Amino acid sequence: MKERMILDVSRLPLHATGTASPTWWGTCAFMLIEGSGFGLVIAIYLYLMSLAPHWPIDAPPADLWAGTSLTAMLLASVVPNIWVSRWAQQRNLKKVRLGLVLMSFCGMAPLVFRAFEFPALHVRWDDSAYGSITWTILGLHTVHILTDLVDTLVLACLMFSRHGDNARRYGDVEDNALYWHFVVITWLPLYACIYWVPRL
Amino acid sequence: MTIEPGRSAATDAGPNEAELERRLTQTWSSQRGFWGAVASVDHKVIARRYIVTALVFLALGGLLALAMRIQLARPEARFIDADRYNQIFTMHGSNMMFLFAVPVMEAMAVYLVPLMVGTRNIAFPRLNAFSYWIFLAGGLLLWISFALDTAPDVGWFAYAPLSGPEYGAGKRADIWAQMITFTELSALAIAVEIVVTVLKQRAPGMSLDRIPLLVWSMLVMASLVIMAMPAIMFASSTLIMDRLVGTQFYNPAEGGDALLWQHLFWFFGHPEVYIIFLPAVGMVSTILPTFVRRPIFGYLPLVMALIATGVLAFGLWVHHMFVVGLPRLGESFFTASSMAIAIPAGIQIFCWLATLWAGRPVFKVPLLFLIGFIVTFVIGGLTGVMVASVPFDSQVHDTYFVVAHFHYVLIGGAVFPLIAAIYYWFPKMTGRMMSERLGRWAFWLIFIGFHVTFFPMHILGLQGMPRRIYTYQPDLPWGTLNLFVSLSSVVLSLGFLIFFIDIIRSWSSGRPAGENPWNASTLEWATGSPPPPYNFRAIPVVDTRDPLWSQPDELPVTSGLRSDRRELLISSVVEALPEARESSPQDSVWPFWAAIATSIMLIWSIFSPWAIVWGSVPIAVTLIGWFWPKGAAEDES
């Protein structure tokens, strides 16, 4: 078929940023998958609770200190996370490097408290359905933190390498920051489920 | 924007056509040889593999069905024993749903969506390659376990507690559950690719109201996958946990609930039906206009019907659970919503009939299968409205009536359009036409064979014959009809055999097809058959719904994409205005290694929970290898 050129695209930017970027949409799609998963887990928690005569089943409500400290820490990490995202938008390599190192620590520190959250439940995963669902929620969210931590660590190494100073990498940093916000936001209803719903 | 040829190093604006094609071929082709094939990220190559693999699973699943029909042909037959029969019906259902129907529909999307929206490759092509290897591993897991006599034997929906630790000894139920994880993982990966390809990579001017209906249906299907599949992945993982580490999700003695399994399974399982059915109706709406020589009637209502079906799909799951003793109010709600689904289905049927009525039908093989679809699906839809009613469902639940109903909607509703689609797009995929003569034979044998096989099952069901029984006594009144059904299934199988022979024969020696053998209107027909690795020499520009009909001799195109690196055009979500030129990843073997590492972890985790910990390390390594830039032009911007 004969072609007729009617549009020249050679002056378009070489990389779509922000909401124009396919990676941004891909990240959102993965967040929707995981968000559906977490929504479902909460529904299952409430479903099992509705069946049980007492909730928690054969256990006191979980101790608050570890989970609450972790929550505070995650909420605090939102501030440097916004910084990193902004620095990436400005394509400021030095600050992005600093920010990613900072965010790596923000990913590691909650894991220490997470280790204390499991015993604070006062129930084993195989004691009852209550134990099963609370361990599963904590386990899933730990995987969530770990995934983003590994991603942040690899990205930090990448930004210190010769591949770092590139529009595409800054886009990756922004998407990674977006994902960390998601890790923090999904934790809040899970935290409410594990620590406060049994106290209602 | 103005044309400014040869502005950057190497774009598609400068050289003549032959030189441009040479450059693009060099940039977009895969390496030769085994590792070149393994590393390929071309959506057409991967989709072709997917389709062929899924059709192999279709043939294997069909053989299992034949084995069951031989066993049921007469009372107290001894062809298959009870244990093997349990494995066979479980394998048949699981295989057809998870290894054939969903993957083949997604594979059609992987092949067609990038071509129909006018782009050069799918979004996240390496994820696409990963998805295929994961799917293949899941299929091999199931079929190798069958060969070793350890296949799952708990039915395709593996209800707890039968599949739980108390009754499901050995590893059979775990293999079923982990096969689910494999196939859902691959389906989720494709869903993300489809959504992003449709939203961000459409040809300039292809606004949302100009997207081909097949692409709309694939977009809705992908959204359903994204929201429904997490439920089954959670279900299959917790089932394995109950069996391996003693969690109590499905154990009522410790606060768990067996019905939780059914809720989770059907919260996924009902949308699953539409995940299979929606692509099929998209195929119908896209193929029909070509053979009646007029644009589709009612584009907007058809799109609304697709979306409405997608939304309603999440409000129907309890109709699979009417006999488990749920509150009356809930049952009434789900009856109403199940009947409501007939509205968007009806809208589509009437739009197709109107298109047929107003057009000049050309009765080629694809159109025959479409008409076969309309007839069969309407019957399946009617029995669907019947079983939506609680009193009726309580009578026929778990009988052959239900078996007949869901084969009418799945084979009639999805396989008929799929075969039409294969006849229709085979010339595009292979460059060769399939045989009209063999196609007609295949159609009549499949159409007649299907109805004489499955219609009597309604009657068997009403006579009280339960599903999943491996034999029945001679004094029950089911013998004659069962013999009739078994003989009819031979006719049906013969039809499929001819269809497969036609595929194999035409692939090697069919008549050359040319670019647009059906004189169709959508963009995939504006390029070679089979399309070159870069899909389009220049990205088309679209200003109508039927671009090749509105300007039959000339294709408006863009210029200015680079030809020395893999580059795509990114456009805005609603209006498809060009926004950026984005690179598309090069071939890579890392997705293959990542799939191997993931498979090892998933299979190992059937046996030990520590697999999750140690098995994750190689996965992380392969993922880093996958994403770490190698200094290619595509890695930078």
Contacts between the chains, C-beta under 8 A, distances in Angstrom:
chain1	res1	chain2	res2	distance
A	1	B	515	6.9
A	1	B	526	5.8
A	1	B	553	7.1
A	1	B	554	7.1
A	1	B	555	4.9
A	2	B	553	6.2
A	2	B	554	5.0
A	2	B	555	6.9
A	3	B	537	7.1
A	3	B	538	5.6
A	3	B	554	7.5
A	3	B	555	5.2
A	3	B	556	7.9
A	3	B	557	4.7
A	4	B	554	5.2
A	4	B	555	7.0
A	4	B	556	5.3
A	4	B	557	6.8
A	5	B	3	5.6
A	5	B	13	7.4
A	5	B	538	7.1
A	5	B	556	7.9
A	5	B	557	5.7
A	5	B	558	7.2
A	5	B	559	4.7
A	6	B	541	5.8
A	6	B	556	4.7
A	6	B	557	7.2
A	6	B	558	7.6
A	7	B	1	5.8
A	7	B	204	6.0
A	7	B	541	5.5
A	7	B	556	7.8
A	7	B	557	7.6
A	7	B	558	4.3
A	7	B	559	7.4
A	7	B	578	7.2
A	8	B	1	4.7
A	8	B	2	5.9
A	8	B	3	4.7
A	8	B	4	5.8
A	8	B	13	7.0
A	8	B	558	7.1
A	8	B	559	5.5
A	8	B	560	4.7
A	9	B	1	7.2
A	9	B	204	7.9
A	9	B	539	7.8
A	9	B	558	5.0
A	9	B	559	7.2
A	9	B	560	4.2
A	9	B	561	6.4
A	9	B	569	6.0
A	9	B	578	5.3
A	9	B	581	6.4
A	10	B	4	6.4
A	10	B	7	4.9
A	10	B	8	6.1
A	10	B	11	5.6
A	10	B	13	6.7
A	10	B	559	7.2
A	10	B	560	3.0
A	10	B	561	7.7
A	10	B	581	8.0
A	11	B	1	7.0
A	11	B	4	7.8
A	11	B	7	7.8
A	11	B	560	7.3
A	12	B	560	7.6
A	12	B	569	7.9
A	12	B	578	5.9
A	12	B	579	6.9
A	12	B	580	5.3
A	12	B	581	5.1
A	13	B	579	8.0
A	13	B	580	4.8
A	13	B	581	7.3
A	14	B	580	7.1
A	14	B	581	5.7
A	14	B	582	7.7
A	14	B	583	7.8
A	14	B	637	4.6
A	15	B	580	6.3
A	15	B	582	6.4
A	15	B	637	3.5
A	16	B	200	7.9
A	16	B	570	4.6
A	16	B	579	5.6
A	16	B	580	3.7
A	16	B	582	5.6
A	20	B	200	7.9
A	20	B	570	6.5
A	20	B	572	7.4
A	20	B	579	4.8
A	20	B	580	6.2
A	21	B	570	7.7
A	21	B	580	8.0
A	21	B	582	7.7
A	22	B	123	5.1
A	22	B	124	7.8
A	22	B	196	5.0
A	22	B	200	4.7
A	22	B	201	7.2
A	22	B	570	6.4
A	22	B	582	6.5
A	25	B	195	7.1
A	25	B	196	4.8
A	25	B	199	5.9
A	25	B	200	5.8
A	26	B	123	6.8
A	26	B	124	6.1
A	26	B	192	5.7
A	26	B	196	5.2
A	29	B	191	7.4
A	29	B	192	4.3
A	29	B	195	5.4
A	29	B	196	6.7
A	29	B	226	6.2
A	30	B	192	6.5
A	32	B	226	5.5
A	32	B	227	7.2
A	33	B	188	5.9
A	33	B	192	7.6
A	33	B	226	5.4
A	33	B	229	7.6
A	33	B	230	6.0
A	34	B	230	7.6
A	36	B	226	6.9
A	36	B	227	5.0
A	36	B	230	4.5
A	36	B	231	7.8
A	37	B	230	3.9
A	37	B	233	7.4
A	37	B	234	6.4
A	40	B	230	5.9
A	40	B	231	5.7
A	40	B	234	5.9
A	40	B	264	7.8
A	40	B	267	7.9
A	41	B	234	7.0
A	44	B	234	7.7
A	44	B	260	6.8
A	44	B	264	7.6
A	47	B	257	7.5
A	47	B	260	6.5
A	47	B	263	7.5
A	48	B	255	6.5
A	48	B	256	7.2
A	48	B	257	6.9
A	48	B	260	7.4
A	51	B	255	7.1
A	51	B	257	5.7
A	52	B	255	5.2
A	57	B	254	7.6
A	57	B	255	4.6
A	125	B	241	8.0
A	125	B	245	6.7
A	125	B	246	7.5
A	125	B	247	5.4
A	126	B	245	6.6
A	126	B	246	3.7
A	126	B	247	6.0
A	126	B	248	6.6
A	127	B	248	7.7
A	127	B	254	7.4
A	128	B	248	5.7
A	128	B	254	4.7
A	128	B	255	4.6
A	129	B	248	4.7
A	129	B	249	6.2
A	129	B	251	7.4
A	129	B	254	5.9
A	129	B	255	3.6
A	129	B	256	4.1
A	129	B	257	7.4
A	130	B	255	6.0
A	131	B	247	7.8
A	131	B	248	7.3
A	132	B	238	7.7
A	132	B	241	7.5
A	132	B	247	3.8
A	132	B	248	5.0
A	132	B	249	5.4
A	132	B	256	7.1
A	133	B	249	7.4
A	135	B	247	7.5
A	136	B	238	7.0
A	136	B	241	7.6
A	136	B	247	7.4
A	150	B	620	6.0
A	154	B	624	5.7
A	154	B	627	7.4
A	154	B	628	7.8
A	158	B	628	7.2
A	158	B	629	7.4
A	163	B	629	4.4
A	163	B	631	7.5
A	163	B	635	7.2
A	163	B	636	7.7
A	166	B	636	5.1
A	166	B	637	6.2
A	167	B	637	4.4
A	168	B	583	7.9
A	168	B	635	7.3
A	168	B	636	6.2
A	168	B	637	4.3
